[in-house]
Amino acid sequence: MPDVPQTQNPTPPRRLETQADAQTAITQLTAIMDELEAVVAQETELVRAGQLRNATSLGVRKGELSGSYFKAVERLKASNKFLLRTLPQEIGALTQRHEFLQAVLKSNLVVLATAHAVSEGIMRRLSGDLARKATPHVYGASGRTTAPDPKRAQPLAFSRTL
């Protein structure tokens, strides 16, 4: 039997043990959320404005912040009971802040999905137009012009670089 590479389990996040550590972790997560929200909001506005090249440049930073966000959340989840016992008000405020970030992310996803659907529609329409132009206009057995055969159409090639 061939050797199957084992996936390494990441080390579990270190639990928070003091109130000061917990407060620091909450402050760090809040700062990450603020920066992530700003980047996502900027990306949303750029996509809405049609400035896709500028929006694409934010992807690396958004990815870094997302990774930091998930690590920070996992650390807080590992100490959930301790946090609820020692800092219940801060956890309540953090939950509200998280819900606001989720709303911003949802808006971003809607804008990105809309841009994707529009660009896909443009590409499909362009492909169809090119196929119709490349097909000879002949009459079929019914006396009507025939539609282009999609199997014989030239593939549409484009550059993904914006």
Backbone as CSV, one residue per row, in Angstrom:
resi,resn,N_x,N_y,N_z,CA_x,CA_y,CA_z,C_x,C_y,C_z
1,MET,0.843,-1.167,0.000,0.000,0.000,0.000,0.895,1.240,0.000
2,PRO,0.614,2.249,-0.882,1.483,3.417,-0.952,1.355,4.259,0.307
3,ASP,2.451,4.958,0.585,2.447,5.849,1.748,1.563,7.050,1.460
4,VAL,0.657,7.302,2.358,-0.223,8.460,2.238,0.293,9.507,3.214
5,PRO,0.557,10.718,2.709,1.080,11.726,3.624,0.047,12.048,4.708
6,GLN,0.514,12.114,5.909,-0.346,12.446,7.035,-0.513,13.959,7.126
7,THR,-1.744,14.375,7.318,-1.961,15.804,7.525,-1.624,16.109,8.969
8,GLN,-0.883,17.149,9.149,-0.476,17.514,10.502,-1.577,18.331,11.150
9,ASN,-1.912,17.943,12.353,-2.880,18.727,13.101,-2.180,19.964,13.629
10,PRO,-2.761,21.127,13.365,-2.119,22.319,13.896,-2.193,22.307,15.415
11,THR,-1.215,22.922,16.018,-1.219,22.975,17.478,-2.431,23.771,17.940
12,PRO,-3.088,23.282,18.969,-4.259,24.015,19.447,-3.838,25.375,19.989
13,PRO,-4.715,26.353,19.880,-4.356,27.684,20.370,-4.139,27.664,21.884
14,ARG,-3.224,28.505,22.308,-2.910,28.605,23.730,-4.090,29.237,24.460
15,ARG,-4.508,28.609,25.541,-5.633,29.125,26.320,-5.228,30.383,27.083
16,LEU,-6.197,31.246,27.241,-5.976,32.459,28.018,-6.133,32.116,29.494
17,GLU,-5.195,32.590,30.312,-5.222,32.208,31.727,-5.423,33.383,32.668
18,THR,-5.112,34.584,32.217,-5.295,35.739,33.090,-6.233,36.737,32.426
19,GLN,-6.795,37.595,33.272,-7.709,38.603,32.750,-6.967,39.578,31.831
20,ALA,-5.713,39.872,32.152,-4.920,40.776,31.310,-4.674,40.155,29.934
21,ASP,-4.352,38.851,29.900,-4.176,38.161,28.619,-5.465,38.186,27.810
22,ALA,-6.572,37.977,28.491,-7.867,37.970,27.815,-8.181,39.352,27.239
23,GLN,-7.927,40.377,28.008,-8.185,41.737,27.542,-7.302,42.073,26.345
24,THR,-6.049,41.659,26.396,-5.128,41.885,25.285,-5.597,41.147,24.038
25,ALA,-6.026,39.904,24.192,-6.500,39.116,23.048,-7.743,39.753,22.434
26,ILE,-8.644,40.262,23.254,-9.857,40.911,22.746,-9.488,42.203,22.025
27,THR,-8.566,42.956,22.573,-8.127,44.196,21.934,-7.471,43.907,20.591
28,GLN,-6.635,42.869,20.531,-5.988,42.501,19.268,-7.015,42.073,18.229
29,LEU,-7.997,41.273,18.636,-9.028,40.831,17.697,-9.845,42.018,17.197
30,THR,-10.162,42.930,18.079,-10.921,44.119,17.675,-10.130,44.945,16.661
31,ALA,-8.834,45.091,16.875,-7.994,45.835,15.933,-7.949,45.133,14.571
32,ILE,-7.833,43.807,14.583,-7.822,43.048,13.328,-9.156,43.221,12.607
33,MET,-10.251,43.148,13.357,-11.573,43.305,12.767,-11.743,44.696,12.158
34,ASP,-11.239,45.721,12.849,-11.332,47.085,12.322,-10.585,47.213,11.003
35,GLU,-9.379,46.673,10.962,-8.573,46.777,9.740,-9.181,45.934,8.611
36,LEU,-9.669,44.739,8.948,-10.307,43.890,7.942,-11.559,44.562,7.386
37,GLU,-12.330,45.164,8.250,-13.525,45.872,7.799,-13.163,47.014,6.852
38,ALA,-12.117,47.754,7.177,-11.700,48.868,6.320,-11.265,48.374,4.941
39,VAL,-10.504,47.285,4.910,-10.034,46.740,3.631,-11.210,46.217,2.806
40,VAL,-12.122,45.513,3.444,-13.281,44.957,2.738,-14.179,46.080,2.226
41,ALA,-14.391,47.101,3.046,-15.218,48.238,2.609,-14.566,48.954,1.426
42,GLN,-13.242,49.115,1.473,-12.536,49.753,0.365,-12.650,48.910,-0.900
43,GLU,-12.502,47.592,-0.767,-12.633,46.703,-1.913,-14.044,46.792,-2.502
44,THR,-15.040,46.815,-1.643,-16.425,46.905,-2.093,-16.650,48.176,-2.896
45,GLU,-16.164,49.290,-2.391,-16.339,50.565,-3.095,-15.607,50.578,-4.432
46,LEU,-14.411,50.017,-4.459,-13.655,49.977,-5.709,-14.347,49.107,-6.759
47,VAL,-14.885,47.965,-6.338,-15.587,47.094,-7.290,-16.852,47.785,-7.779
48,ARG,-17.579,48.426,-6.877,-18.786,49.163,-7.291,-18.449,50.250,-8.303
49,ALA,-17.294,50.875,-8.139,-16.873,51.948,-9.033,-16.235,51.411,-10.318
50,GLY,-16.093,50.093,-10.420,-15.515,49.506,-11.616,-13.998,49.547,-11.653
51,GLN,-13.357,49.845,-10.548,-11.901,49.920,-10.489,-11.351,48.572,-10.023
52,LEU,-11.478,47.583,-10.894,-11.141,46.210,-10.524,-9.656,46.004,-10.283
53,ARG,-8.828,46.701,-11.032,-7.381,46.563,-10.845,-6.986,47.002,-9.426
54,ASN,-7.522,48.126,-8.991,-7.224,48.602,-7.638,-7.808,47.677,-6.587
55,ALA,-9.000,47.147,-6.844,-9.638,46.231,-5.893,-8.838,44.935,-5.762
56,THR,-8.285,44.462,-6.865,-7.522,43.220,-6.843,-6.259,43.361,-6.000
57,SER,-5.702,44.546,-5.975,-4.471,44.750,-5.199,-4.703,44.611,-3.698
58,LEU,-5.935,44.673,-3.255,-6.239,44.541,-1.827,-6.332,43.078,-1.388
59,GLY,-6.327,42.152,-2.337,-6.519,40.740,-2.029,-5.490,40.161,-1.078
60,VAL,-4.240,40.518,-1.257,-3.181,39.966,-0.407,-3.386,40.424,1.032
61,ARG,-3.628,41.704,1.207,-3.826,42.230,2.568,-5.081,41.631,3.203
62,LYS,-6.128,41.493,2.414,-7.371,40.908,2.925,-7.135,39.461,3.362
63,GLY,-6.345,38.724,2.603,-6.017,37.351,2.972,-5.215,37.268,4.257
64,GLU,-4.240,38.149,4.399,-3.433,38.178,5.628,-4.299,38.482,6.843
65,LEU,-5.153,39.484,6.699,-6.021,39.863,7.818,-7.022,38.760,8.146
66,SER,-7.525,38.084,7.123,-8.463,36.984,7.359,-7.794,35.870,8.151
67,GLY,-6.561,35.545,7.801,-5.820,34.518,8.537,-5.601,34.921,9.986
68,SER,-5.210,36.165,10.197,-5.015,36.657,11.563,-6.326,36.641,12.342
69,TYR,-7.397,37.001,11.661,-8.721,37.026,12.291,-9.108,35.620,12.759
70,PHE,-8.962,34.619,11.892,-9.352,33.266,12.269,-8.486,32.722,13.399
71,LYS,-7.196,33.031,13.390,-6.332,32.582,14.488,-6.747,33.218,15.808
72,ALA,-7.045,34.510,15.765,-7.447,35.208,16.991,-8.787,34.684,17.503
73,VAL,-9.710,34.416,16.599,-11.017,33.880,17.007,-10.852,32.495,17.627
74,GLU,-10.018,31.656,17.022,-9.792,30.315,17.573,-9.200,30.391,18.974
75,ARG,-8.325,31.339,19.187,-7.722,31.489,20.514,-8.784,31.871,21.531
76,LEU,-9.685,32.773,21.152,-10.745,33.165,22.075,-11.740,32.019,22.291
77,LYS,-12.018,31.269,21.247,-12.938,30.135,21.383,-12.379,29.092,22.347
78,ALA,-11.062,28.907,22.333,-10.438,27.929,23.212,-10.606,28.297,24.683
79,SER,-10.820,29.572,24.943,-10.975,30.045,26.325,-12.356,30.633,26.554
80,ASN,-13.334,30.117,25.859,-14.674,30.680,25.881,-15.252,30.781,27.302
81,LYS,-15.189,29.704,28.065,-15.771,29.702,29.417,-15.067,30.709,30.318
82,PHE,-13.749,30.754,30.225,-12.984,31.704,31.036,-13.369,33.142,30.685
83,LEU,-13.500,33.425,29.395,-13.851,34.775,28.959,-15.251,35.173,29.418
84,LEU,-16.199,34.277,29.284,-17.564,34.587,29.715,-17.638,34.823,31.225
85,ARG,-16.794,34.153,31.963,-16.772,34.309,33.421,-16.061,35.594,33.848
86,THR,-14.963,35.938,33.172,-14.150,37.073,33.624,-14.466,38.393,32.925
87,LEU,-14.828,38.347,31.642,-15.070,39.584,30.879,-16.389,39.513,30.087
88,PRO,-17.508,39.346,30.745,-18.761,39.169,30.007,-19.166,40.398,29.183
89,GLN,-18.910,41.585,29.679,-19.281,42.793,28.932,-18.447,42.938,27.664
90,GLU,-17.160,42.678,27.763,-16.289,42.772,26.602,-16.660,41.734,25.546
91,ILE,-17.051,40.549,25.992,-17.462,39.509,25.050,-18.760,39.916,24.367
92,GLY,-19.668,40.542,25.092,-20.905,41.037,24.488,-20.628,42.087,23.428
93,ALA,-19.729,43.022,23.746,-19.361,44.058,22.777,-18.653,43.440,21.573
94,LEU,-17.818,42.448,21.828,-17.109,41.773,20.740,-18.086,41.021,19.836
95,THR,-19.113,40.439,20.414,-20.127,39.743,19.627,-20.861,40.721,18.715
96,GLN,-21.213,41.892,19.235,-21.870,42.911,18.413,-20.948,43.377,17.293
97,ARG,-19.678,43.555,17.609,-18.692,43.996,16.613,-18.549,42.941,15.524
98,HIS,-18.574,41.679,15.936,-18.483,40.576,14.990,-19.696,40.569,14.057
99,GLU,-20.878,40.811,14.583,-22.092,40.849,13.753,-22.018,41.982,12.728
100,PHE,-21.458,43.128,13.132,-21.301,44.240,12.194,-20.326,43.863,11.083
101,LEU,-19.222,43.209,11.441,-18.255,42.761,10.434,-18.909,41.769,9.481
102,GLN,-19.736,40.882,9.988,-20.429,39.921,9.135,-21.329,40.631,8.125
103,ALA,-21.977,41.718,8.542,-22.825,42.478,7.616,-21.990,43.125,6.512
104,VAL,-20.818,43.647,6.874,-19.922,44.253,5.880,-19.431,43.189,4.904
105,LEU,-19.080,42.006,5.422,-18.624,40.920,4.561,-19.737,40.434,3.638
106,LYS,-20.959,40.378,4.141,-22.089,39.961,3.318,-22.306,40.946,2.171
107,SER,-22.225,42.224,2.462,-22.359,43.247,1.426,-21.248,43.096,0.385
108,ASN,-20.038,42.834,0.844,-18.902,42.639,-0.053,-19.132,41.444,-0.965
109,LEU,-19.627,40.355,-0.412,-19.875,39.161,-1.221,-20.953,39.408,-2.265
110,VAL,-21.968,40.180,-1.919,-23.016,40.493,-2.892,-22.438,41.303,-4.048
111,VAL,-21.608,42.293,-3.724,-21.001,43.125,-4.768,-20.071,42.290,-5.646
112,LEU,-19.267,41.427,-5.035,-18.357,40.585,-5.804,-19.125,39.592,-6.682
113,ALA,-20.199,39.023,-6.150,-21.004,38.089,-6.943,-21.670,38.797,-8.117
114,THR,-22.119,40.025,-7.886,-22.730,40.797,-8.964,-21.704,41.097,-10.052
115,ALA,-20.517,41.525,-9.654,-19.456,41.812,-10.630,-19.093,40.543,-11.402
116,HIS,-19.046,39.419,-10.717,-18.735,38.154,-11.376,-19.821,37.798,-12.387
117,ALA,-21.074,37.930,-11.999,-22.186,37.599,-12.898,-22.198,38.516,-14.124
118,VAL,-21.934,39.801,-13.911,-21.905,40.745,-15.036,-20.775,40.397,-15.993
119,SER,-19.599,40.147,-15.449,-18.465,39.833,-16.332,-18.683,38.504,-17.046
120,GLU,-19.284,37.538,-16.376,-19.570,36.259,-17.036,-20.581,36.447,-18.162
121,GLY,-21.593,37.277,-17.932,-22.578,37.563,-18.971,-21.948,38.239,-20.178
122,ILE,-21.047,39.170,-19.920,-20.348,39.850,-21.012,-19.533,38.847,-21.828
123,MET,-18.826,37.956,-21.143,-17.993,36.973,-21.849,-18.858,36.003,-22.654
124,ARG,-19.973,35.582,-22.103,-20.860,34.668,-22.845,-21.443,35.351,-24.081
125,ARG,-21.857,36.594,-23.911,-22.422,37.339,-25.038,-21.354,37.555,-26.116
126,LEU,-20.144,37.917,-25.706,-19.051,38.116,-26.644,-18.731,36.819,-27.382
127,SER,-18.687,35.728,-26.656,-18.418,34.427,-27.279,-19.494,34.082,-28.295
128,GLY,-20.748,34.321,-27.940,-21.842,34.054,-28.876,-21.769,34.924,-30.113
129,ASP,-21.447,36.198,-29.927,-21.317,37.109,-31.072,-20.184,36.676,-32.000
130,LEU,-19.065,36.285,-31.424,-17.942,35.830,-32.249,-18.290,34.547,-32.997
131,ALA,-19.011,33.654,-32.340,-19.399,32.406,-32.996,-20.362,32.684,-34.146
132,ARG,-21.296,33.607,-33.955,-22.234,33.934,-35.038,-21.519,34.568,-36.223
133,LYS,-20.530,35.426,-35.943,-19.791,36.067,-37.035,-18.929,35.066,-37.796
134,ALA,-18.431,34.049,-37.109,-17.546,33.077,-37.739,-18.312,31.999,-38.496
135,THR,-19.610,31.905,-38.258,-20.416,30.871,-38.903,-20.977,31.397,-40.210
136,PRO,-20.883,30.615,-41.273,-21.485,31.064,-42.537,-23.013,31.119,-42.407
137,HIS,-23.601,32.107,-43.039,-25.049,32.272,-42.987,-25.664,31.465,-44.120
138,VAL,-26.180,30.302,-43.780,-26.807,29.420,-44.755,-28.198,29.060,-44.269
139,TYR,-28.982,28.568,-45.187,-30.336,28.154,-44.845,-30.365,26.658,-44.597
140,GLY,-31.126,26.269,-43.584,-31.262,24.854,-43.272,-32.416,24.242,-44.040
141,ALA,-32.753,23.007,-43.703,-33.823,22.275,-44.378,-35.179,22.951,-44.180
142,SER,-35.351,23.679,-43.100,-36.632,24.323,-42.823,-36.775,25.654,-43.553
143,GLY,-35.730,26.107,-44.187,-35.768,27.381,-44.893,-35.339,28.550,-44.022
144,ARG,-34.891,28.261,-42.813,-34.415,29.309,-41.900,-32.904,29.203,-41.757
145,THR,-32.309,30.327,-41.334,-30.860,30.284,-41.133,-30.560,29.391,-39.939
146,THR,-29.430,28.728,-40.010,-29.053,27.812,-38.935,-28.274,28.547,-37.863
147,ALA,-28.440,28.087,-36.643,-27.682,28.642,-35.517,-26.269,28.079,-35.563
148,PRO,-25.306,28.823,-35.018,-23.938,28.310,-35.006,-23.843,27.035,-34.161
149,ASP,-23.045,26.108,-34.635,-22.832,24.862,-33.913,-21.811,25.123,-32.806
150,PRO,-22.217,24.988,-31.529,-21.282,25.292,-30.445,-20.064,24.366,-30.425
151,LYS,-20.185,23.187,-31.005,-19.052,22.252,-31.021,-17.971,22.693,-31.997
152,ARG,-18.349,23.461,-32.983,-17.393,23.890,-33.999,-16.912,25.324,-33.781
153,ALA,-17.354,25.967,-32.748,-16.977,27.355,-32.494,-15.520,27.434,-32.043
154,GLN,-14.882,28.507,-32.426,-13.517,28.751,-31.979,-13.562,29.106,-30.486
155,PRO,-12.635,28.600,-29.714,-12.632,28.951,-28.285,-12.284,30.426,-28.103
156,LEU,-12.842,30.980,-27.082,-12.598,32.368,-26.751,-11.443,32.424,-25.763
157,ALA,-10.396,33.134,-26.095,-9.245,33.260,-25.210,-9.145,34.701,-24.757
158,PHE,-8.833,34.897,-23.488,-8.664,36.242,-22.987,-7.608,36.231,-21.899
159,SER,-7.106,37.392,-21.631,-6.085,37.530,-20.587,-6.769,37.849,-19.271
160,ARG,-6.412,37.148,-18.215,-6.996,37.397,-16.901,-6.322,38.565,-16.204
161,THR,-5.276,39.088,-16.779,-4.604,40.236,-16.198,-5.444,41.460,-16.435
162,LEU,-5.681,42.183,-15.385,-6.545,43.374,-15.516,-5.757,44.548,-16.016
